[in-house]
Amino acid sequence: MLKRESIKLDGVLNYDLPMEQIVTRLSRPRTCAVARPCSRDDSSPRVQGVCDHCGGKLVQREDDRPEAVRLRMEVYEKSTKPLADYYRQRGCF
């Protein structure tokens, strides 16, 4: 039987942003044909929809679409947020 070691929680990273800001930020990235991230806040392509590096078409991954981001946030609200609340109530952060 495997013996499990206890791990002490010594930090938590939690973002507190309005839902629409989260959706906007997480649905912004685009990827080119060689799967290179090409569009971020600080590095938009020079030509809309075209990769600066290879000239290929920029596409949005399915899991970066606004609907997918909203679904991920719903899952967070149901499963992860209660865990964060649990530790917050115990003064862990």
mmCIF file as gemmi writes it, N, C-alpha and C atoms, coordinates in Angstrom:
data_model
loop_
_atom_site.group_PDB
_atom_site.id
_atom_site.type_symbol
_atom_site.label_atom_id
_atom_site.label_alt_id
_atom_site.label_comp_id
_atom_site.label_asym_id
_atom_site.label_entity_id
_atom_site.label_seq_id
_atom_site.pdbx_PDB_ins_code
_atom_site.Cartn_x
_atom_site.Cartn_y
_atom_site.Cartn_z
_atom_site.occupancy
_atom_site.B_iso_or_equiv
_atom_site.pdbx_formal_charge
_atom_site.auth_seq_id
_atom_site.auth_asym_id
_atom_site.pdbx_PDB_model_num
ATOM 1 N N . MET Axp A 1 ? 0.841 -1.177 0 1 0 ? 1 A 1
ATOM 2 C CA . MET Axp A 1 ? 0 0 0 1 0 ? 1 A 1
ATOM 3 C C . MET Axp A 1 ? 0.89 1.245 0 1 0 ? 1 A 1
ATOM 4 N N . LEU Axp A 2 ? 0.521 2.219 -0.805 1 0 ? 2 A 1
ATOM 5 C CA . LEU Axp A 2 ? 1.286 3.463 -0.874 1 0 ? 2 A 1
ATOM 6 C C . LEU Axp A 2 ? 1.026 4.335 0.338 1 0 ? 2 A 1
ATOM 7 N N . LYS Axp A 3 ? 2.061 4.931 0.839 1 0 ? 3 A 1
ATOM 8 C CA . LYS Axp A 3 ? 1.938 5.856 1.954 1 0 ? 3 A 1
ATOM 9 C C . LYS Axp A 3 ? 1.886 7.27 1.394 1 0 ? 3 A 1
ATOM 10 N N . ARG Axp A 4 ? 0.879 8.016 1.771 1 0 ? 4 A 1
ATOM 11 C CA . ARG Axp A 4 ? 0.751 9.395 1.298 1 0 ? 4 A 1
ATOM 12 C C . ARG Axp A 4 ? 1.366 10.344 2.309 1 0 ? 4 A 1
ATOM 13 N N . GLU Axp A 5 ? 2.082 11.305 1.78 1 0 ? 5 A 1
ATOM 14 C CA . GLU Axp A 5 ? 2.671 12.33 2.633 1 0 ? 5 A 1
ATOM 15 C C . GLU Axp A 5 ? 1.727 13.517 2.722 1 0 ? 5 A 1
ATOM 16 N N . SER Axp A 6 ? 1.714 14.159 3.857 1 0 ? 6 A 1
ATOM 17 C CA . SER Axp A 6 ? 0.922 15.374 4.012 1 0 ? 6 A 1
ATOM 18 C C . SER Axp A 6 ? 1.67 16.533 3.384 1 0 ? 6 A 1
ATOM 19 N N . ILE Axp A 7 ? 0.932 17.384 2.724 1 0 ? 7 A 1
ATOM 20 C CA . ILE Axp A 7 ? 1.519 18.58 2.126 1 0 ? 7 A 1
ATOM 21 C C . ILE Axp A 7 ? 0.854 19.786 2.76 1 0 ? 7 A 1
ATOM 22 N N . LYS Axp A 8 ? 1.671 20.667 3.28 1 0 ? 8 A 1
ATOM 23 C CA . LYS Axp A 8 ? 1.148 21.875 3.915 1 0 ? 8 A 1
ATOM 24 C C . LYS Axp A 8 ? 0.873 22.922 2.835 1 0 ? 8 A 1
ATOM 25 N N . LEU Axp A 9 ? -0.334 23.462 2.847 1 0 ? 9 A 1
ATOM 26 C CA . LEU Axp A 9 ? -0.706 24.53 1.927 1 0 ? 9 A 1
ATOM 27 C C . LEU Axp A 9 ? -0.091 25.818 2.44 1 0 ? 9 A 1
ATOM 28 N N . ASP Axp A 10 ? 0.792 26.408 1.634 1 0 ? 10 A 1
ATOM 29 C CA . ASP Axp A 10 ? 1.44 27.633 2.107 1 0 ? 10 A 1
ATOM 30 C C . ASP Axp A 10 ? 1.174 28.83 1.197 1 0 ? 10 A 1
ATOM 31 N N . GLY Axp A 11 ? 0.313 28.654 0.221 1 0 ? 11 A 1
ATOM 32 C CA . GLY Axp A 11 ? -0.022 29.782 -0.635 1 0 ? 11 A 1
ATOM 33 C C . GLY Axp A 11 ? -1.157 29.442 -1.577 1 0 ? 11 A 1
ATOM 34 N N . VAL Axp A 12 ? -1.889 30.461 -1.953 1 0 ? 12 A 1
ATOM 35 C CA . VAL Axp A 12 ? -3.006 30.305 -2.877 1 0 ? 12 A 1
ATOM 36 C C . VAL Axp A 12 ? -2.988 31.485 -3.827 1 0 ? 12 A 1
ATOM 37 N N . LEU Axp A 13 ? -3.194 31.212 -5.085 1 0 ? 13 A 1
ATOM 38 C CA . LEU Axp A 13 ? -3.303 32.265 -6.077 1 0 ? 13 A 1
ATOM 39 C C . LEU Axp A 13 ? -4.752 32.348 -6.505 1 0 ? 13 A 1
ATOM 40 N N . ASN Axp A 14 ? -5.351 33.503 -6.328 1 0 ? 14 A 1
ATOM 41 C CA . ASN Axp A 14 ? -6.759 33.666 -6.641 1 0 ? 14 A 1
ATOM 42 C C . ASN Axp A 14 ? -6.968 35.015 -7.31 1 0 ? 14 A 1
ATOM 43 N N . TYR Axp A 15 ? -7.656 35.01 -8.441 1 0 ? 15 A 1
ATOM 44 C CA . TYR Axp A 15 ? -7.957 36.242 -9.158 1 0 ? 15 A 1
ATOM 45 C C . TYR Axp A 15 ? -9.393 36.64 -8.888 1 0 ? 15 A 1
ATOM 46 N N . ASP Axp A 16 ? -9.618 37.895 -8.648 1 0 ? 16 A 1
ATOM 47 C CA . ASP Axp A 16 ? -10.963 38.392 -8.418 1 0 ? 16 A 1
ATOM 48 C C . ASP Axp A 16 ? -11.264 39.444 -9.482 1 0 ? 16 A 1
ATOM 49 N N . LEU Axp A 17 ? -11.848 38.999 -10.601 1 0 ? 17 A 1
ATOM 50 C CA . LEU Axp A 17 ? -12.166 39.875 -11.719 1 0 ? 17 A 1
ATOM 51 C C . LEU Axp A 17 ? -13.623 39.68 -12.11 1 0 ? 17 A 1
ATOM 52 N N . PRO Axp A 18 ? -14.238 40.694 -12.695 1 0 ? 18 A 1
ATOM 53 C CA . PRO Axp A 18 ? -15.59 40.525 -13.219 1 0 ? 18 A 1
ATOM 54 C C . PRO Axp A 18 ? -15.586 39.454 -14.32 1 0 ? 18 A 1
ATOM 55 N N . MET Axp A 19 ? -16.668 38.676 -14.423 1 0 ? 19 A 1
ATOM 56 C CA . MET Axp A 19 ? -16.752 37.567 -15.37 1 0 ? 19 A 1
ATOM 57 C C . MET Axp A 19 ? -16.434 37.999 -16.794 1 0 ? 19 A 1
ATOM 58 N N . GLU Axp A 20 ? -16.97 39.113 -17.261 1 0 ? 20 A 1
ATOM 59 C CA . GLU Axp A 20 ? -16.732 39.526 -18.636 1 0 ? 20 A 1
ATOM 60 C C . GLU Axp A 20 ? -15.262 39.855 -18.894 1 0 ? 20 A 1
ATOM 61 N N . GLN Axp A 21 ? -14.569 40.373 -17.885 1 0 ? 21 A 1
ATOM 62 C CA . GLN Axp A 21 ? -13.14 40.651 -18.038 1 0 ? 21 A 1
ATOM 63 C C . GLN Axp A 21 ? -12.357 39.338 -18.138 1 0 ? 21 A 1
ATOM 64 N N . ILE Axp A 22 ? -12.761 38.354 -17.363 1 0 ? 22 A 1
ATOM 65 C CA . ILE Axp A 22 ? -12.121 37.033 -17.436 1 0 ? 22 A 1
ATOM 66 C C . ILE Axp A 22 ? -12.336 36.433 -18.821 1 0 ? 22 A 1
ATOM 67 N N . VAL Axp A 23 ? -13.576 36.46 -19.294 1 0 ? 23 A 1
ATOM 68 C CA . VAL Axp A 23 ? -13.893 35.902 -20.607 1 0 ? 23 A 1
ATOM 69 C C . VAL Axp A 23 ? -13.101 36.608 -21.699 1 0 ? 23 A 1
ATOM 70 N N . THR Axp A 24 ? -13.041 37.928 -21.639 1 0 ? 24 A 1
ATOM 71 C CA . THR Axp A 24 ? -12.293 38.698 -22.645 1 0 ? 24 A 1
ATOM 72 C C . THR Axp A 24 ? -10.821 38.319 -22.64 1 0 ? 24 A 1
ATOM 73 N N . ARG Axp A 25 ? -10.211 38.259 -21.481 1 0 ? 25 A 1
ATOM 74 C CA . ARG Axp A 25 ? -8.783 37.947 -21.4 1 0 ? 25 A 1
ATOM 75 C C . ARG Axp A 25 ? -8.469 36.527 -21.857 1 0 ? 25 A 1
ATOM 76 N N . LEU Axp A 26 ? -9.287 35.57 -21.424 1 0 ? 26 A 1
ATOM 77 C CA . LEU Axp A 26 ? -8.993 34.173 -21.738 1 0 ? 26 A 1
ATOM 78 C C . LEU Axp A 26 ? -9.396 33.775 -23.149 1 0 ? 26 A 1
ATOM 79 N N . SER Axp A 27 ? -10.262 34.545 -23.788 1 0 ? 27 A 1
ATOM 80 C CA . SER Axp A 27 ? -10.665 34.19 -25.15 1 0 ? 27 A 1
ATOM 81 C C . SER Axp A 27 ? -9.908 34.987 -26.206 1 0 ? 27 A 1
ATOM 82 N N . ARG Axp A 28 ? -8.936 35.779 -25.812 1 0 ? 28 A 1
ATOM 83 C CA . ARG Axp A 28 ? -8.168 36.609 -26.733 1 0 ? 28 A 1
ATOM 84 C C . ARG Axp A 28 ? -7.121 35.845 -27.548 1 0 ? 28 A 1
ATOM 85 N N . PRO Axp A 29 ? -6.42 34.862 -26.993 1 0 ? 29 A 1
ATOM 86 C CA . PRO Axp A 29 ? -5.307 34.247 -27.726 1 0 ? 29 A 1
ATOM 87 C C . PRO Axp A 29 ? -5.714 33.651 -29.073 1 0 ? 29 A 1
ATOM 88 N N . ARG Axp A 30 ? -4.8 33.775 -30.027 1 0 ? 30 A 1
ATOM 89 C CA . ARG Axp A 30 ? -4.932 33.149 -31.335 1 0 ? 30 A 1
ATOM 90 C C . ARG Axp A 30 ? -3.658 32.353 -31.59 1 0 ? 30 A 1
ATOM 91 N N . THR Axp A 31 ? -3.76 31.346 -32.43 1 0 ? 31 A 1
ATOM 92 C CA . THR Axp A 31 ? -2.636 30.475 -32.734 1 0 ? 31 A 1
ATOM 93 C C . THR Axp A 31 ? -2.488 30.385 -34.246 1 0 ? 31 A 1
ATOM 94 N N . CYS Axp A 32 ? -1.244 30.31 -34.72 1 0 ? 32 A 1
ATOM 95 C CA . CYS Axp A 32 ? -1.018 30.18 -36.161 1 0 ? 32 A 1
ATOM 96 C C . CYS Axp A 32 ? -0.911 28.713 -36.547 1 0 ? 32 A 1
ATOM 97 N N . ALA Axp A 33 ? -0.681 28.473 -37.827 1 0 ? 33 A 1
ATOM 98 C CA . ALA Axp A 33 ? -0.629 27.107 -38.364 1 0 ? 33 A 1
ATOM 99 C C . ALA Axp A 33 ? 0.432 26.244 -37.699 1 0 ? 33 A 1
ATOM 100 N N . VAL Axp A 34 ? 1.498 26.849 -37.195 1 0 ? 34 A 1
ATOM 101 C CA . VAL Axp A 34 ? 2.544 26.065 -36.529 1 0 ? 34 A 1
ATOM 102 C C . VAL Axp A 34 ? 2.326 26.023 -35.017 1 0 ? 34 A 1
ATOM 103 N N . ALA Axp A 35 ? 1.093 26.352 -34.592 1 0 ? 35 A 1
ATOM 104 C CA . ALA Axp A 35 ? 0.69 26.301 -33.174 1 0 ? 35 A 1
ATOM 105 C C . ALA Axp A 35 ? 1.523 27.204 -32.287 1 0 ? 35 A 1
ATOM 106 N N . ARG Axp A 36 ? 1.904 28.329 -32.819 1 0 ? 36 A 1
ATOM 107 C CA . ARG Axp A 36 ? 2.662 29.314 -32.044 1 0 ? 36 A 1
ATOM 108 C C . ARG Axp A 36 ? 1.694 30.393 -31.557 1 0 ? 36 A 1
ATOM 109 N N . PRO Axp A 37 ? 1.654 30.687 -30.26 1 0 ? 37 A 1
ATOM 110 C CA . PRO Axp A 37 ? 0.778 31.767 -29.779 1 0 ? 37 A 1
ATOM 111 C C . PRO Axp A 37 ? 1.172 33.08 -30.447 1 0 ? 37 A 1
ATOM 112 N N . CYS Axp A 38 ? 0.209 33.777 -31.01 1 0 ? 38 A 1
ATOM 113 C CA . CYS Axp A 38 ? 0.543 34.967 -31.794 1 0 ? 38 A 1
ATOM 114 C C . CYS Axp A 38 ? -0.17 36.234 -31.353 1 0 ? 38 A 1
ATOM 115 N N . SER Axp A 39 ? -1.088 36.155 -30.445 1 0 ? 39 A 1
ATOM 116 C CA . SER Axp A 39 ? -1.834 37.357 -30.097 1 0 ? 39 A 1
ATOM 117 C C . SER Axp A 39 ? -2.063 37.411 -28.594 1 0 ? 39 A 1
ATOM 118 N N . ARG Axp A 40 ? -1.472 38.437 -27.977 1 0 ? 40 A 1
ATOM 119 C CA . ARG Axp A 40 ? -1.639 38.66 -26.547 1 0 ? 40 A 1
ATOM 120 C C . ARG Axp A 40 ? -1.905 40.134 -26.344 1 0 ? 40 A 1
ATOM 121 N N . ASP Axp A 41 ? -2.184 40.545 -25.13 1 0 ? 41 A 1
ATOM 122 C CA . ASP Axp A 41 ? -2.403 41.963 -24.824 1 0 ? 41 A 1
ATOM 123 C C . ASP Axp A 41 ? -1.297 42.848 -25.378 1 0 ? 41 A 1
ATOM 124 N N . ASP Axp A 42 ? -0.057 42.432 -25.139 1 0 ? 42 A 1
ATOM 125 C CA . ASP Axp A 42 ? 1.087 43.281 -25.469 1 0 ? 42 A 1
ATOM 126 C C . ASP Axp A 42 ? 1.678 42.989 -26.845 1 0 ? 42 A 1
ATOM 127 N N . SER Axp A 43 ? 1.069 42.094 -27.612 1 0 ? 43 A 1
ATOM 128 C CA . SER Axp A 43 ? 1.669 41.699 -28.88 1 0 ? 43 A 1
ATOM 129 C C . SER Axp A 43 ? 0.603 41.317 -29.906 1 0 ? 43 A 1
ATOM 130 N N . SER Axp A 44 ? -0.236 42.247 -30.29 1 0 ? 44 A 1
ATOM 131 C CA . SER Axp A 44 ? -1.238 41.968 -31.31 1 0 ? 44 A 1
ATOM 132 C C . SER Axp A 44 ? -0.552 41.867 -32.665 1 0 ? 44 A 1
ATOM 133 N N . PRO Axp A 45 ? -1.09 41.051 -33.565 1 0 ? 45 A 1
ATOM 134 C CA . PRO Axp A 45 ? -0.457 40.933 -34.881 1 0 ? 45 A 1
ATOM 135 C C . PRO Axp A 45 ? -0.524 42.258 -35.642 1 0 ? 45 A 1
ATOM 136 N N . ARG Axp A 46 ? 0.468 42.485 -36.506 1 0 ? 46 A 1
ATOM 137 C CA . ARG Axp A 46 ? 0.485 43.719 -37.298 1 0 ? 46 A 1
ATOM 138 C C . ARG Axp A 46 ? -0.706 43.767 -38.257 1 0 ? 46 A 1
ATOM 139 N N . VAL Axp A 47 ? -1.07 42.594 -38.816 1 0 ? 47 A 1
ATOM 140 C CA . VAL Axp A 47 ? -2.229 42.486 -39.705 1 0 ? 47 A 1
ATOM 141 C C . VAL Axp A 47 ? -3.247 41.571 -39.034 1 0 ? 47 A 1
ATOM 142 N N . GLN Axp A 48 ? -4.456 42.078 -38.853 1 0 ? 48 A 1
ATOM 143 C CA . GLN Axp A 48 ? -5.513 41.312 -38.178 1 0 ? 48 A 1
ATOM 144 C C . GLN Axp A 48 ? -5.706 39.942 -38.84 1 0 ? 48 A 1
ATOM 145 N N . GLY Axp A 49 ? -5.613 38.871 -38.039 1 0 ? 49 A 1
ATOM 146 C CA . GLY Axp A 49 ? -5.856 37.518 -38.529 1 0 ? 49 A 1
ATOM 147 C C . GLY Axp A 49 ? -4.685 36.847 -39.219 1 0 ? 49 A 1
ATOM 148 N N . VAL Axp A 50 ? -3.511 37.507 -39.227 1 0 ? 50 A 1
ATOM 149 C CA . VAL Axp A 50 ? -2.34 36.95 -39.894 1 0 ? 50 A 1
ATOM 150 C C . VAL Axp A 50 ? -1.174 36.888 -38.913 1 0 ? 50 A 1
ATOM 151 N N . CYS Axp A 51 ? -0.515 35.737 -38.853 1 0 ? 51 A 1
ATOM 152 C CA . CYS Axp A 51 ? 0.628 35.546 -37.956 1 0 ? 51 A 1
ATOM 153 C C . CYS Axp A 51 ? 1.811 36.393 -38.404 1 0 ? 51 A 1
ATOM 154 N N . ASP Axp A 52 ? 2.389 37.154 -37.493 1 0 ? 52 A 1
ATOM 155 C CA . ASP Axp A 52 ? 3.568 37.977 -37.785 1 0 ? 52 A 1
ATOM 156 C C . ASP Axp A 52 ? 4.784 37.127 -38.144 1 0 ? 52 A 1
ATOM 157 N N . HIS Axp A 53 ? 4.848 35.89 -37.652 1 0 ? 53 A 1
ATOM 158 C CA . HIS Axp A 53 ? 6.043 35.065 -37.802 1 0 ? 53 A 1
ATOM 159 C C . HIS Axp A 53 ? 6.064 34.238 -39.085 1 0 ? 53 A 1
ATOM 160 N N . CYS Axp A 54 ? 4.909 33.652 -39.453 1 0 ? 54 A 1
ATOM 161 C CA . CYS Axp A 54 ? 4.917 32.77 -40.618 1 0 ? 54 A 1
ATOM 162 C C . CYS Axp A 54 ? 3.947 33.214 -41.713 1 0 ? 54 A 1
ATOM 163 N N . GLY Axp A 55 ? 3.131 34.23 -41.43 1 0 ? 55 A 1
ATOM 164 C CA . GLY Axp A 55 ? 2.166 34.703 -42.423 1 0 ? 55 A 1
ATOM 165 C C . GLY Axp A 55 ? 0.936 33.837 -42.53 1 0 ? 55 A 1
ATOM 166 N N . GLY Axp A 56 ? 0.848 32.819 -41.678 1 0 ? 56 A 1
ATOM 167 C CA . GLY Axp A 56 ? -0.311 31.929 -41.694 1 0 ? 56 A 1
ATOM 168 C C . GLY Axp A 56 ? -1.533 32.564 -41.063 1 0 ? 56 A 1
ATOM 169 N N . LYS Axp A 57 ? -2.655 31.926 -41.29 1 0 ? 57 A 1
ATOM 170 C CA . LYS Axp A 57 ? -3.915 32.4 -40.724 1 0 ? 57 A 1
ATOM 171 C C . LYS Axp A 57 ? -3.939 32.137 -39.217 1 0 ? 57 A 1
ATOM 172 N N . LEU Axp A 58 ? -4.372 33.133 -38.464 1 0 ? 58 A 1
ATOM 173 C CA . LEU Axp A 58 ? -4.531 32.956 -37.024 1 0 ? 58 A 1
ATOM 174 C C . LEU Axp A 58 ? -5.905 32.366 -36.748 1 0 ? 58 A 1
ATOM 175 N N . VAL Axp A 59 ? -5.94 31.397 -35.86 1 0 ? 59 A 1
ATOM 176 C CA . VAL Axp A 59 ? -7.195 30.746 -35.482 1 0 ? 59 A 1
ATOM 177 C C . VAL Axp A 59 ? -7.34 30.767 -33.972 1 0 ? 59 A 1
ATOM 178 N N . GLN Axp A 60 ? -8.552 30.574 -33.53 1 0 ? 60 A 1
ATOM 179 C CA . GLN Axp A 60 ? -8.821 30.502 -32.097 1 0 ? 60 A 1
ATOM 180 C C . GLN Axp A 60 ? -9.113 29.057 -31.738 1 0 ? 60 A 1
ATOM 181 N N . ARG Axp A 61 ? -8.426 28.531 -30.738 1 0 ? 61 A 1
ATOM 182 C CA . ARG Axp A 61 ? -8.679 27.16 -30.292 1 0 ? 61 A 1
ATOM 183 C C . ARG Axp A 61 ? -10.084 27.074 -29.72 1 0 ? 61 A 1
ATOM 184 N N . GLU Axp A 62 ? -10.696 25.905 -29.854 1 0 ? 62 A 1
ATOM 185 C CA . GLU Axp A 62 ? -12.054 25.696 -29.345 1 0 ? 62 A 1
ATOM 186 C C . GLU Axp A 62 ? -12.157 26.019 -27.854 1 0 ? 62 A 1
ATOM 187 N N . ASP Axp A 63 ? -11.15 25.626 -27.07 1 0 ? 63 A 1
ATOM 188 C CA . ASP Axp A 63 ? -11.232 25.85 -25.627 1 0 ? 63 A 1
ATOM 189 C C . ASP Axp A 63 ? -10.927 27.295 -25.232 1 0 ? 63 A 1
ATOM 190 N N . ASP Axp A 64 ? -10.581 28.154 -26.192 1 0 ? 64 A 1
ATOM 191 C CA . ASP Axp A 64 ? -10.388 29.579 -25.916 1 0 ? 64 A 1
ATOM 192 C C . ASP Axp A 64 ? -11.582 30.425 -26.35 1 0 ? 64 A 1
ATOM 193 N N . ARG Axp A 65 ? -12.6 29.797 -26.901 1 0 ? 65 A 1
ATOM 194 C CA . ARG Axp A 65 ? -13.788 30.544 -27.321 1 0 ? 65 A 1
ATOM 195 C C . ARG Axp A 65 ? -14.547 31.023 -26.081 1 0 ? 65 A 1
ATOM 196 N N . PRO Axp A 66 ? -15.212 32.185 -26.175 1 0 ? 66 A 1
ATOM 197 C CA . PRO Axp A 66 ? -15.918 32.737 -25.009 1 0 ? 66 A 1
ATOM 198 C C . PRO Axp A 66 ? -16.873 31.744 -24.334 1 0 ? 66 A 1
ATOM 199 N N . GLU Axp A 67 ? -17.574 30.933 -25.126 1 0 ? 67 A 1
ATOM 200 C CA . GLU Axp A 67 ? -18.515 29.959 -24.532 1 0 ? 67 A 1
ATOM 201 C C . GLU Axp A 67 ? -17.774 28.935 -23.681 1 0 ? 67 A 1
ATOM 202 N N . ALA Axp A 68 ? -16.604 28.498 -24.15 1 0 ? 68 A 1
ATOM 203 C CA . ALA Axp A 68 ? -15.815 27.516 -23.405 1 0 ? 68 A 1
ATOM 204 C C . ALA Axp A 68 ? -15.25 28.133 -22.131 1 0 ? 68 A 1
ATOM 205 N N . VAL Axp A 69 ? -14.826 29.391 -22.216 1 0 ? 69 A 1
ATOM 206 C CA . VAL Axp A 69 ? -14.305 30.079 -21.029 1 0 ? 69 A 1
ATOM 207 C C . VAL Axp A 69 ? -15.407 30.206 -19.982 1 0 ? 69 A 1
ATOM 208 N N . ARG Axp A 70 ? -16.601 30.589 -20.417 1 0 ? 70 A 1
ATOM 209 C CA . ARG Axp A 70 ? -17.726 30.703 -19.466 1 0 ? 70 A 1
ATOM 210 C C . ARG Axp A 70 ? -18.021 29.361 -18.803 1 0 ? 70 A 1
ATOM 211 N N . LEU Axp A 71 ? -17.984 28.284 -19.572 1 0 ? 71 A 1
ATOM 212 C CA . LEU Axp A 71 ? -18.21 26.948 -19.012 1 0 ? 71 A 1
ATOM 213 C C . LEU Axp A 71 ? -17.129 26.609 -17.988 1 0 ? 71 A 1
ATOM 214 N N . ARG Axp A 72 ? -15.856 26.913 -18.293 1 0 ? 72 A 1
ATOM 215 C CA . ARG Axp A 72 ? -14.776 26.658 -17.335 1 0 ? 72 A 1
ATOM 216 C C . ARG Axp A 72 ? -14.987 27.448 -16.051 1 0 ? 72 A 1
ATOM 217 N N . MET Axp A 73 ? -15.472 28.684 -16.181 1 0 ? 73 A 1
ATOM 218 C CA . MET Axp A 73 ? -15.706 29.506 -15.001 1 0 ? 73 A 1
ATOM 219 C C . MET Axp A 73 ? -16.882 28.978 -14.176 1 0 ? 73 A 1
ATOM 220 N N . GLU Axp A 74 ? -17.887 28.409 -14.83 1 0 ? 74 A 1
ATOM 221 C CA . GLU Axp A 74 ? -18.997 27.781 -14.096 1 0 ? 74 A 1
ATOM 222 C C . GLU Axp A 74 ? -18.486 26.595 -13.283 1 0 ? 74 A 1
ATOM 223 N N . VAL Axp A 75 ? -17.619 25.793 -13.893 1 0 ? 75 A 1
ATOM 224 C CA . VAL Axp A 75 ? -17.025 24.65 -13.189 1 0 ? 75 A 1
ATOM 225 C C . VAL Axp A 75 ? -16.202 25.15 -12.003 1 0 ? 75 A 1
ATOM 226 N N . TYR Axp A 76 ? -15.438 26.225 -12.202 1 0 ? 76 A 1
ATOM 227 C CA . TYR Axp A 76 ? -14.654 26.818 -11.112 1 0 ? 76 A 1
ATOM 228 C C . TYR Axp A 76 ? -15.568 27.225 -9.963 1 0 ? 76 A 1
ATOM 229 N N . GLU Axp A 77 ? -16.652 27.927 -10.285 1 0 ? 77 A 1
ATOM 230 C CA . GLU Axp A 77 ? -17.572 28.405 -9.253 1 0 ? 77 A 1
ATOM 231 C C . GLU Axp A 77 ? -18.154 27.245 -8.444 1 0 ? 77 A 1
ATOM 232 N N . LYS Axp A 78 ? -18.396 26.121 -9.091 1 0 ? 78 A 1
ATOM 233 C CA . LYS Axp A 78 ? -19.01 24.97 -8.414 1 0 ? 78 A 1
ATOM 234 C C . LYS Axp A 78 ? -18.025 24.11 -7.647 1 0 ? 78 A 1
ATOM 235 N N . SER Axp A 79 ? -16.797 24.004 -8.146 1 0 ? 79 A 1
ATOM 236 C CA . SER Axp A 79 ? -15.879 23.053 -7.522 1 0 ? 79 A 1
ATOM 237 C C . SER Axp A 79 ? -14.663 23.678 -6.846 1 0 ? 79 A 1
ATOM 238 N N . THR Axp A 80 ? -14.04 24.65 -7.453 1 0 ? 80 A 1
ATOM 239 C CA . THR Axp A 80 ? -12.812 25.213 -6.893 1 0 ? 80 A 1
ATOM 240 C C . THR Axp A 80 ? -13.079 26.339 -5.913 1 0 ? 80 A 1
ATOM 241 N N . LYS Axp A 81 ? -14.01 27.211 -6.216 1 0 ? 81 A 1
ATOM 242 C CA . LYS Axp A 81 ? -14.293 28.343 -5.332 1 0 ? 81 A 1
ATOM 243 C C . LYS Axp A 81 ? -14.663 27.894 -3.915 1 0 ? 81 A 1
ATOM 244 N N . PRO Axp A 82 ? -15.503 26.856 -3.744 1 0 ? 82 A 1
ATOM 245 C CA . PRO Axp A 82 ? -15.786 26.413 -2.37 1 0 ? 82 A 1
ATOM 246 C C . PRO Axp A 82 ? -14.535 25.984 -1.604 1 0 ? 82 A 1
ATOM 247 N N . LEU Axp A 83 ? -13.574 25.41 -2.3 1 0 ? 83 A 1
ATOM 248 C CA . LEU Axp A 83 ? -12.324 25.022 -1.643 1 0 ? 83 A 1
ATOM 249 C C . LEU Axp A 83 ? -11.548 26.255 -1.201 1 0 ? 83 A 1
ATOM 250 N N . ALA Axp A 84 ? -11.49 27.262 -2.069 1 0 ? 84 A 1
ATOM 251 C CA . ALA Axp A 84 ? -10.82 28.516 -1.697 1 0 ? 84 A 1
ATOM 252 C C . ALA Axp A 84 ? -11.532 29.164 -0.509 1 0 ? 84 A 1
ATOM 253 N N . ASP Axp A 85 ? -12.868 29.156 -0.527 1 0 ? 85 A 1
ATOM 254 C CA . ASP Axp A 85 ? -13.636 29.713 0.597 1 0 ? 85 A 1
ATOM 255 C C . ASP Axp A 85 ? -13.336 28.963 1.896 1 0 ? 85 A 1
ATOM 256 N N . TYR Axp A 86 ? -13.214 27.652 1.815 1 0 ? 86 A 1
ATOM 257 C CA . TYR Axp A 86 ? -12.903 26.816 2.977 1 0 ? 86 A 1
ATOM 258 C C . TYR Axp A 86 ? -11.586 27.277 3.621 1 0 ? 86 A 1
ATOM 259 N N . TYR Axp A 87 ? -10.549 27.447 2.802 1 0 ? 87 A 1
ATOM 260 C CA . TYR Axp A 87 ? -9.253 27.862 3.335 1 0 ? 87 A 1
ATOM 261 C C . TYR Axp A 87 ? -9.263 29.318 3.794 1 0 ? 87 A 1
ATOM 262 N N . ARG Axp A 88 ? -10.02 30.147 3.1 1 0 ? 88 A 1
ATOM 263 C CA . ARG Axp A 88 ? -10.125 31.567 3.51 1 0 ? 88 A 1
ATOM 264 C C . ARG Axp A 88 ? -10.755 31.654 4.901 1 0 ? 88 A 1
ATOM 265 N N . GLN Axp A 89 ? -11.799 30.879 5.155 1 0 ? 89 A 1
ATOM 266 C CA . GLN Axp A 89 ? -12.482 30.901 6.458 1 0 ? 89 A 1
ATOM 267 C C . GLN Axp A 89 ? -11.572 30.436 7.588 1 0 ? 89 A 1
ATOM 268 N N . ARG Axp A 90 ? -10.574 29.654 7.254 1 0 ? 90 A 1
ATOM 269 C CA . ARG Axp A 90 ? -9.632 29.169 8.267 1 0 ? 90 A 1
ATOM 270 C C . ARG Axp A 90 ? -8.406 30.055 8.377 1 0 ? 90 A 1
ATOM 271 N N . GLY Axp A 91 ? -8.441 31.218 7.709 1 0 ? 91 A 1
ATOM 272 C CA . GLY Axp A 91 ? -7.355 32.182 7.818 1 0 ? 91 A 1
ATOM 273 C C . GLY Axp A 91 ? -6.087 31.79 7.082 1 0 ? 91 A 1
ATOM 274 N N . CYS Axp A 92 ? -6.209 30.902 6.1 1 0 ? 92 A 1
ATOM 275 C CA . CYS Axp A 92 ? -5.027 30.47 5.358 1 0 ? 92 A 1
ATOM 276 C C . CYS Axp A 92 ? -4.573 31.476 4.332 1 0 ? 92 A 1
ATOM 277 N N . PHE Axp A 93 ? -5.47 32.392 3.948 1 0 ? 93 A 1
ATOM 278 C CA . PHE Axp A 93 ? -5.083 33.481 3.034 1 0 ? 93 A 1
ATOM 279 C C . PHE Axp A 93 ? -6.105 34.581 3.106 1 0 ? 93 A 1
